[in-house]
């Protein structure tokens, strides 16, 4: 059993105009575990997750990743550090394929050559296999059920080699990242 802390928030606070959303929160994410945040609406669960994923920056507090102090300026910055987030709201283009959605904005290319669609399809198929889902890379997202679309969102995060996958308000999903945490 591995008791290693992969991500830690220390004394994390977030003040919005007129609202203290987080008040000196401490939270630990353990490697290889499903870590859960449970609380009432308005308790600050989503705010904490957004800070840990680089969506928002805290008013005060520290964040530690693999024993190193970090601060994320953006979601791209968090992704470069191995943190991915699947938001409650889907952010997919129904007229594009599953593979096109997964790699949108970070297409696989070599230099000035066109997009390597075959490689994107291959990687998408591997991601769908990892998620144990028979979803074809060329399938239009608009043809998928909502649960399948949620899995495409998860695949997008996993495509960036997320070590930590944050799920905001997840439903029942089959996810196999190194660590995950979610709110409910």
VEXLUM-550669 format. One line per field, with one value per residue: residue number from 1; residue in three letters; x, y, z of N, C-alpha, C in turn. Coordinates in nm, 2 decimals. Layout:
BEGIN
resi NUM  ...
resn Ala  ...
nx X  ...
ny Y  ...
nz Z  ...
cax X  ...
cay Y  ...
caz Z  ...
cx X  ...
cy Y  ...
cz Z  ...
This chain:
BEGIN
resi 1  2  3  4  5  6  7  8  9  10  11  12  13  14  15  16  17  18  19  20  21  22  23  24  25  26  27  28  29  30  31  32  33  34  35  36  37  38  39  40  41  42  43  44  45  46  47  48  49  50  51  52  53  54  55  56  57  58  59  60  61  62  63  64  65  66  67  68  69  70  71  72  73  74  75  76  77  78  79  80  81  82  83  84  85  86  87  88  89  90  91  92  93  94  95  96  97  98  99  100  101  102  103  104  105  106  107  108  109  110  111  112  113  114  115  116  117  118  119  120  121  122  123  124  125  126  127  128  129  130  131  132  133  134  135  136  137  138  139  140  141  142  143  144  145  146  147  148  149  150  151  152  153  154  155  156  157  158  159  160  161  162  163  164  165  166  167  168  169  170  171  172  173  174  175  176  177  178  179  180  181  182  183  184
resn Unk  Unk  Unk  Unk  Unk  Unk  Unk  Unk  Unk  Unk  Unk  Unk  Unk  Unk  Unk  Unk  Unk  Unk  Unk  Unk  Unk  Unk  Unk  Unk  Unk  Unk  Unk  Unk  Unk  Unk  Unk  Unk  Unk  Unk  Unk  Unk  Unk  Unk  Unk  Unk  Unk  Unk  Unk  Unk  Unk  Unk  Unk  Unk  Unk  Unk  Unk  Unk  Unk  Unk  Unk  Unk  Unk  Unk  Unk  Unk  Unk  Unk  Unk  Unk  Unk  Unk  Unk  Unk  Unk  Unk  Unk  Unk  Unk  Unk  Unk  Unk  Unk  Unk  Unk  Unk  Unk  Unk  Unk  Unk  Unk  Unk  Unk  Unk  Unk  Unk  Unk  Unk  Unk  Unk  Unk  Unk  Unk  Unk  Unk  Unk  Unk  Unk  Unk  Unk  Unk  Unk  Unk  Unk  Unk  Unk  Unk  Unk  Unk  Unk  Unk  Unk  Unk  Unk  Unk  Unk  Unk  Unk  Unk  Unk  Unk  Unk  Unk  Unk  Unk  Unk  Unk  Unk  Unk  Unk  Unk  Unk  Unk  Unk  Unk  Unk  Unk  Unk  Unk  Unk  Unk  Unk  Unk  Unk  Unk  Unk  Unk  Unk  Unk  Unk  Unk  Unk  Unk  Unk  Unk  Unk  Unk  Unk  Unk  Unk  Unk  Unk  Unk  Unk  Unk  Unk  Unk  Unk  Unk  Unk  Unk  Unk  Unk  Unk  Unk  Unk  Unk  Unk  Unk  Unk
nx 0.08  0.06  0.14  0.18  0.17  0.06  -0.03  -0.09  -0.28  -0.24  -0.36  -0.54  -0.71  -0.98  -1.11  -1.39  -1.55  -1.73  -1.77  -1.63  -1.50  -1.33  -1.17  -0.88  -0.82  -0.70  -0.59  -0.53  -0.41  -0.38  -0.14  -0.24  -0.49  -0.85  -0.96  -1.19  -1.41  -1.66  -1.95  -2.19  -2.39  -2.23  -2.02  -1.76  -1.62  -1.60  -1.45  -1.21  -1.12  -1.09  -0.88  -0.67  -0.65  -0.56  -0.75  -0.84  -0.67  -0.56  -0.65  -0.49  -0.25  -0.08  0.04  0.14  0.32  0.42  0.61  0.72  0.68  0.43  0.26  -0.01  -0.06  -0.24  -0.48  -0.33  -0.08  -0.11  -0.17  0.07  0.21  0.09  -0.18  -0.51  -0.85  -1.19  -1.47  -1.79  -1.97  -2.01  -1.76  -1.75  -1.74  -2.01  -2.02  -1.78  -1.54  -1.47  -1.20  -1.11  -1.21  -1.07  -0.81  -0.83  -0.69  -0.45  -0.33  -0.17  0.12  0.40  0.64  0.58  0.40  0.08  -0.20  -0.16  -0.37  -0.41  -0.25  -0.37  -0.62  -0.53  -0.43  -0.66  -0.82  -0.67  -0.70  -0.98  -0.99  -0.85  -1.04  -1.22  -1.43  -1.63  -1.60  -1.58  -1.30  -1.36  -1.63  -1.89  -1.93  -2.18  -2.34  -2.32  -2.42  -2.49  -2.34  -2.14  -2.02  -1.92  -1.72  -1.55  -1.46  -1.31  -1.12  -0.99  -0.85  -0.69  -0.54  -0.34  -0.16  -0.23  -0.15  -0.30  -0.64  -0.90  -1.24  -1.53  -1.83  -1.89  -2.04  -2.11  -1.82  -1.57  -1.25  -0.90  -0.67  -0.35  -0.39  -0.69  -0.95  -1.26  -1.57  -1.89
ny -0.12  0.22  0.51  0.77  1.12  1.29  1.54  1.84  2.08  2.36  2.55  2.69  2.96  3.14  3.43  3.58  3.88  3.98  3.72  3.45  3.18  2.97  2.88  2.87  2.60  2.27  2.00  1.68  1.47  1.14  0.92  0.69  0.65  0.69  1.00  1.18  1.46  1.57  1.76  2.01  2.21  2.50  2.48  2.50  2.31  2.29  2.52  2.47  2.26  2.38  2.56  2.38  2.28  2.48  2.66  2.88  3.12  3.11  3.32  3.31  3.08  2.76  2.53  2.20  1.97  1.65  1.69  1.94  2.29  2.45  2.67  2.74  2.90  2.87  2.65  2.51  2.52  2.37  2.12  2.07  1.99  1.75  1.75  1.71  1.81  1.74  1.90  1.98  2.07  1.98  2.02  2.00  1.96  1.89  1.84  1.74  1.47  1.20  1.17  1.41  1.60  1.52  1.59  1.86  2.17  2.09  1.94  1.65  1.69  1.71  1.93  2.15  1.99  1.85  1.77  1.47  1.26  0.98  0.90  1.04  0.91  0.65  0.69  0.78  0.55  0.38  0.52  0.50  0.22  0.19  0.31  0.12  0.13  0.09  0.30  0.45  0.61  0.78  0.84  1.08  1.32  1.42  1.20  1.04  0.91  1.10  1.00  0.87  1.09  1.22  1.05  1.09  1.35  1.28  1.12  1.32  1.46  1.25  1.22  1.40  1.30  1.29  1.26  1.31  1.32  1.53  1.53  1.70  1.68  1.40  1.13  0.78  0.64  0.47  0.50  0.52  0.67  0.76  0.88  1.01  1.25  1.36  1.55  1.55
nz 0.00  -0.09  0.07  -0.02  -0.05  -0.32  -0.41  -0.24  -0.07  0.13  0.39  0.22  0.08  -0.05  -0.16  -0.28  -0.41  -0.14  -0.05  0.12  0.00  0.04  0.34  0.47  0.40  0.42  0.23  0.10  -0.16  -0.23  -0.38  -0.62  -0.52  -0.49  -0.42  -0.24  -0.22  -0.02  0.03  0.12  -0.12  -0.23  -0.05  -0.13  -0.27  -0.56  -0.61  -0.47  -0.63  -0.88  -0.82  -0.77  -1.03  -1.18  -1.29  -1.14  -0.93  -0.59  -0.31  -0.09  0.05  0.00  -0.25  -0.30  -0.51  -0.56  -0.35  -0.41  -0.40  -0.58  -0.81  -1.01  -1.31  -1.50  -1.67  -1.86  -1.76  -1.53  -1.65  -1.78  -1.56  -1.50  -1.42  -1.47  -1.55  -1.54  -1.62  -1.48  -1.67  -2.01  -2.27  -2.56  -2.92  -3.11  -3.38  -3.45  -3.47  -3.23  -3.20  -3.31  -3.12  -2.89  -2.95  -3.02  -3.06  -2.98  -3.18  -3.34  -3.50  -3.73  -3.75  -4.02  -4.14  -4.23  -4.01  -3.82  -3.87  -3.86  -3.65  -3.44  -3.44  -3.37  -3.11  -2.98  -3.00  -2.83  -2.59  -2.55  -2.52  -2.28  -2.12  -2.13  -2.33  -2.61  -2.82  -3.13  -3.28  -3.50  -3.47  -3.46  -3.21  -3.15  -3.19  -2.98  -2.65  -2.35  -2.13  -2.27  -2.39  -2.17  -2.11  -2.32  -2.26  -2.03  -2.16  -2.30  -2.10  -2.01  -2.23  -2.22  -2.05  -1.78  -1.44  -1.22  -1.20  -1.20  -1.12  -1.15  -0.99  -1.07  -1.25  -1.24  -1.34  -1.53  -1.47  -1.50  -1.38  -1.24  -0.99  -0.85  -0.78  -0.66  -0.65  -0.49
cax 0.00  0.14  0.08  0.25  0.09  0.11  -0.07  -0.14  -0.32  -0.21  -0.41  -0.59  -0.82  -1.03  -1.21  -1.46  -1.62  -1.84  -1.78  -1.52  -1.54  -1.24  -1.11  -0.77  -0.85  -0.60  -0.64  -0.42  -0.44  -0.28  -0.11  -0.30  -0.62  -0.96  -0.98  -1.32  -1.45  -1.81  -2.00  -2.31  -2.38  -2.17  -1.91  -1.62  -1.56  -1.56  -1.35  -1.08  -1.08  -1.05  -0.75  -0.58  -0.64  -0.51  -0.85  -0.84  -0.56  -0.61  -0.62  -0.37  -0.23  0.02  0.01  0.26  0.30  0.53  0.71  0.77  0.58  0.39  0.15  -0.04  -0.11  -0.35  -0.50  -0.22  0.03  -0.14  -0.16  0.22  0.25  0.02  -0.31  -0.62  -0.98  -1.31  -1.57  -1.93  -2.03  -1.93  -1.70  -1.73  -1.81  -2.09  -2.00  -1.64  -1.53  -1.42  -1.05  -1.09  -1.24  -0.97  -0.69  -0.85  -0.60  -0.31  -0.32  -0.04  0.19  0.55  0.68  0.47  0.32  -0.06  -0.23  -0.14  -0.50  -0.40  -0.19  -0.47  -0.72  -0.47  -0.42  -0.80  -0.86  -0.60  -0.77  -1.11  -0.97  -0.82  -1.16  -1.31  -1.54  -1.62  -1.63  -1.49  -1.24  -1.42  -1.77  -1.93  -1.96  -2.32  -2.41  -2.30  -2.50  -2.43  -2.24  -2.02  -1.96  -1.84  -1.60  -1.46  -1.40  -1.21  -1.01  -0.92  -0.76  -0.59  -0.45  -0.23  -0.08  -0.26  -0.12  -0.41  -0.75  -1.00  -1.37  -1.63  -1.96  -1.89  -2.14  -2.04  -1.73  -1.45  -1.13  -0.78  -0.55  -0.26  -0.47  -0.81  -1.04  -1.39  -1.66  -2.02
cay 0.00  0.34  0.62  0.89  1.23  1.34  1.68  1.89  2.22  2.40  2.68  2.75  3.05  3.20  3.53  3.65  3.99  3.95  3.58  3.37  3.05  2.87  2.95  2.80  2.46  2.17  1.88  1.59  1.37  1.03  0.86  0.56  0.64  0.78  1.09  1.24  1.58  1.57  1.87  2.08  2.31  2.62  2.46  2.54  2.20  2.32  2.63  2.41  2.18  2.48  2.61  2.27  2.25  2.60  2.75  3.00  3.13  3.13  3.44  3.27  2.93  2.69  2.40  2.12  1.86  1.57  1.75  2.07  2.40  2.50  2.77  2.72  3.03  2.84  2.50  2.45  2.51  2.25  2.01  2.04  1.93  1.63  1.76  1.73  1.83  1.72  1.99  1.94  2.10  1.92  2.11  1.92  2.00  1.77  1.81  1.68  1.33  1.18  1.20  1.56  1.66  1.49  1.66  1.99  2.27  2.03  1.84  1.59  1.73  1.71  2.05  2.21  1.89  1.85  1.70  1.33  1.20  0.84  0.89  1.08  0.80  0.54  0.73  0.78  0.41  0.33  0.58  0.43  0.09  0.21  0.34  0.01  0.18  0.06  0.42  0.46  0.75  0.86  0.87  1.21  1.33  1.44  1.07  0.97  0.94  1.19  0.93  0.85  1.22  1.24  0.97  1.16  1.45  1.21  1.09  1.45  1.49  1.15  1.23  1.49  1.22  1.33  1.18  1.34  1.36  1.59  1.51  1.78  1.62  1.29  1.02  0.65  0.63  0.38  0.58  0.45  0.75  0.72  0.93  1.09  1.29  1.41  1.60  1.50
caz 0.00  -0.10  0.14  -0.06  -0.09  -0.45  -0.42  -0.11  -0.05  0.27  0.43  0.10  0.10  -0.18  -0.13  -0.39  -0.35  -0.05  -0.02  0.15  -0.06  0.11  0.46  0.52  0.37  0.40  0.16  0.05  -0.26  -0.21  -0.50  -0.64  -0.45  -0.53  -0.31  -0.26  -0.14  -0.01  0.11  0.07  -0.22  -0.18  0.05  -0.18  -0.34  -0.70  -0.60  -0.44  -0.75  -0.98  -0.79  -0.79  -1.17  -1.25  -1.34  -1.06  -0.84  -0.46  -0.24  -0.01  0.07  -0.07  -0.31  -0.32  -0.60  -0.55  -0.26  -0.46  -0.40  -0.71  -0.83  -1.15  -1.37  -1.60  -1.68  -1.94  -1.67  -1.44  -1.74  -1.79  -1.43  -1.49  -1.35  -1.57  -1.49  -1.62  -1.56  -1.47  -1.80  -2.12  -2.35  -2.68  -3.04  -3.15  -3.52  -3.47  -3.43  -3.09  -3.20  -3.33  -2.99  -2.79  -2.98  -3.06  -3.00  -2.96  -3.28  -3.35  -3.63  -3.73  -3.82  -4.09  -4.21  -4.19  -3.89  -3.84  -3.83  -3.83  -3.51  -3.34  -3.43  -3.29  -2.97  -2.93  -2.98  -2.71  -2.47  -2.53  -2.47  -2.14  -2.05  -2.15  -2.40  -2.76  -2.89  -3.24  -3.29  -3.61  -3.44  -3.43  -3.07  -3.14  -3.20  -2.85  -2.54  -2.26  -2.06  -2.36  -2.41  -2.05  -2.12  -2.42  -2.17  -1.95  -2.25  -2.33  -1.99  -2.01  -2.35  -2.18  -1.95  -1.64  -1.33  -1.13  -1.28  -1.11  -1.17  -1.08  -1.00  -1.16  -1.23  -1.23  -1.46  -1.52  -1.49  -1.44  -1.37  -1.12  -0.88  -0.89  -0.68  -0.72  -0.55  -0.51
cx 0.09  0.07  0.14  0.15  0.15  0.08  -0.13  -0.17  -0.30  -0.27  -0.47  -0.71  -0.86  -1.14  -1.26  -1.52  -1.74  -1.86  -1.65  -1.55  -1.46  -1.18  -1.01  -0.79  -0.71  -0.66  -0.52  -0.48  -0.33  -0.26  -0.18  -0.43  -0.72  -0.98  -1.10  -1.34  -1.60  -1.85  -2.13  -2.28  -2.32  -2.06  -1.77  -1.55  -1.51  -1.45  -1.22  -1.03  -1.02  -0.91  -0.65  -0.55  -0.59  -0.62  -0.86  -0.71  -0.61  -0.57  -0.50  -0.36  -0.12  -0.03  0.14  0.23  0.43  0.65  0.76  0.65  0.55  0.27  0.12  -0.11  -0.23  -0.37  -0.39  -0.10  0.01  -0.13  -0.02  0.27  0.17  -0.11  -0.41  -0.75  -1.09  -1.42  -1.70  -2.00  -1.94  -1.88  -1.65  -1.80  -1.88  -2.06  -1.86  -1.64  -1.47  -1.27  -1.03  -1.11  -1.13  -0.84  -0.71  -0.76  -0.46  -0.30  -0.18  0.01  0.34  0.59  0.56  0.38  0.17  -0.08  -0.22  -0.27  -0.50  -0.35  -0.29  -0.58  -0.66  -0.47  -0.56  -0.85  -0.80  -0.67  -0.90  -1.10  -0.93  -0.94  -1.26  -1.44  -1.53  -1.66  -1.53  -1.43  -1.30  -1.57  -1.79  -1.97  -2.11  -2.40  -2.40  -2.40  -2.42  -2.32  -2.12  -1.95  -1.87  -1.71  -1.50  -1.39  -1.29  -1.09  -0.93  -0.81  -0.65  -0.49  -0.33  -0.15  -0.11  -0.23  -0.24  -0.52  -0.86  -1.14  -1.47  -1.76  -1.97  -2.01  -2.05  -1.95  -1.62  -1.33  -1.01  -0.66  -0.47  -0.33  -0.59  -0.88  -1.15  -1.47  -1.80  -2.12
cy 0.12  0.45  0.75  1.00  1.29  1.49  1.72  2.04  2.25  2.54  2.76  2.83  3.11  3.30  3.59  3.78  3.96  3.81  3.51  3.22  2.94  2.94  2.85  2.65  2.38  2.05  1.81  1.49  1.27  0.96  0.72  0.54  0.73  0.87  1.17  1.36  1.58  1.69  1.92  2.17  2.44  2.61  2.49  2.42  2.23  2.43  2.56  2.33  2.27  2.54  2.51  2.24  2.37  2.69  2.88  3.00  3.17  3.27  3.42  3.12  2.88  2.56  2.33  2.00  1.78  1.63  1.88  2.17  2.44  2.60  2.76  2.85  3.00  2.69  2.44  2.43  2.39  2.12  1.97  1.97  1.80  1.63  1.79  1.74  1.81  1.80  1.93  1.96  2.04  2.03  2.05  1.98  1.88  1.74  1.75  1.54  1.32  1.22  1.35  1.64  1.64  1.57  1.81  2.09  2.22  1.91  1.78  1.62  1.71  1.83  2.12  2.12  1.90  1.76  1.55  1.26  1.06  0.82  0.93  0.97  0.68  0.57  0.73  0.64  0.35  0.39  0.52  0.29  0.10  0.24  0.23  0.05  0.15  0.18  0.44  0.60  0.84  0.89  1.02  1.22  1.35  1.31  0.99  1.01  1.03  1.12  0.90  0.98  1.26  1.17  1.03  1.28  1.39  1.17  1.21  1.47  1.38  1.16  1.32  1.43  1.27  1.23  1.19  1.39  1.41  1.59  1.60  1.72  1.50  1.20  0.89  0.64  0.54  0.46  0.52  0.54  0.70  0.76  1.01  1.14  1.36  1.47  1.55  1.58
cz 0.00  -0.03  0.11  -0.10  -0.22  -0.47  -0.28  -0.12  0.10  0.29  0.31  0.13  -0.03  -0.14  -0.26  -0.33  -0.27  0.00  0.01  0.11  0.01  0.22  0.52  0.52  0.36  0.33  0.10  -0.05  -0.25  -0.35  -0.50  -0.57  -0.52  -0.41  -0.34  -0.17  -0.14  0.07  0.05  -0.04  -0.16  -0.07  0.00  -0.25  -0.48  -0.70  -0.57  -0.57  -0.86  -0.95  -0.81  -0.94  -1.25  -1.31  -1.27  -0.97  -0.70  -0.41  -0.16  0.01  -0.02  -0.14  -0.33  -0.41  -0.59  -0.46  -0.30  -0.45  -0.54  -0.70  -0.98  -1.20  -1.46  -1.60  -1.76  -1.85  -1.58  -1.53  -1.76  -1.67  -1.40  -1.42  -1.46  -1.49  -1.59  -1.55  -1.56  -1.61  -1.91  -2.21  -2.48  -2.80  -3.10  -3.30  -3.56  -3.42  -3.28  -3.10  -3.22  -3.20  -2.90  -2.82  -3.03  -2.99  -2.97  -3.06  -3.30  -3.49  -3.61  -3.81  -3.89  -4.16  -4.16  -4.06  -3.92  -3.78  -3.79  -3.69  -3.41  -3.33  -3.34  -3.15  -2.90  -2.91  -2.85  -2.58  -2.45  -2.48  -2.32  -2.06  -2.06  -2.22  -2.55  -2.84  -3.00  -3.25  -3.39  -3.58  -3.41  -3.28  -3.05  -3.15  -3.07  -2.74  -2.44  -2.18  -2.14  -2.38  -2.29  -2.05  -2.22  -2.34  -2.09  -2.04  -2.29  -2.23  -1.99  -2.12  -2.32  -2.07  -1.81  -1.54  -1.22  -1.22  -1.18  -1.18  -1.09  -1.10  -1.09  -1.14  -1.23  -1.36  -1.43  -1.56  -1.43  -1.44  -1.25  -0.99  -0.93  -0.77  -0.74  -0.61  -0.58  -0.43
